[in-house]
Amino acid sequence: MKVLLDTCVWGKARVEIQNAGHDVVWAGDWPEDPGDAEILAIAHSQERVFVTLDKDFGDLAIHHGLPHHGIIRLVDLSSSEQARSCIDVLGRFGEKLLEGTIVTVEIHRLRVRPPGESS
């Protein structure tokens, strides 16, 4: 699966996610931050699941209707838990993510929001 990691995601998570067989780009490698809406647009145009710690992307997708191929939001996870959680969610919800599902990952909880679900 193709994945775009936000700059706020631990950079070394990329290697672990790649080792699990995914095509991963980390926005922290880019020369400059193009802004949230543009990052989500890039992920969408490249058909990448977007992974972030930032709740603003859910707002862009849900309330502003920006298109996406899935968002994984990691909440209060340690650096070492970020990659492991992404790999798990990609394995469990890969197809649903590509359809526009948003998955919020907390230490002891997952929230899965299918596309079109109201607030």
Buried (B, 14 or more C-beta within 10 A) or exposed (E): BBBBBBBEBBEEBBEBBBEBEBEBBBBBEEEEEEEBEEBBBBBBEBEBBBBBBBEEBBEBBBEEEBEBBBBBBBEEBEEEBBBBBBBBBBEEBBEBBBEBBBBBBEEEEEEBBEBEEEE
